[in-house]
């Protein structure tokens, strides 16, 4: 199995909807096994500017992380199709094992 992590800013949009909502809907349409969107409390990116969206008087956009998991081929196919529509964000992938109790 393969896990993909997509890092974006919460305030990014795709058309008229938040980018993270677009990505989650996109993954549903791709029949991905599972996905979760997380809102970050604090973060920084390539410009090394610390973002603190919950601080008093802060206008920083919160970081978002979308994680999804499925078979290797489905994840790679979904990422390729997503990249045809969305150019922002940072994506990493890693091999994972399914562990059942």
C-alpha positions, 0 to 999 in steps of 0.5 A: 500500500502507498500513502500520500500526504498533501500539504496546502494552505487552508485558504487556498481555493479551487474555483469557488471552493476550498482546495482541501474540499476539492481534493477530498471530493476528487479522492472520493470520485477516484474511489480511494480507500481512505482519506483524512484532512487535518488542520495544522496548529502551526507550520512553515514551508519553503520560505521559513516563515512560521505561521501561527493562525490561532495567535492573537491578531494573526492573519496567517492561513492555517496549514492543511494536511490531507493523507490518503492510502490505497494500493500503489497503482491507485494512489499514483493514478489519483496523484497524476490526475490531481496534478493535471488539475492542481499545481499548488501543494507539496506531495510526498508518498511512502510505503505503508503496511496494513496492520489489523488487530 
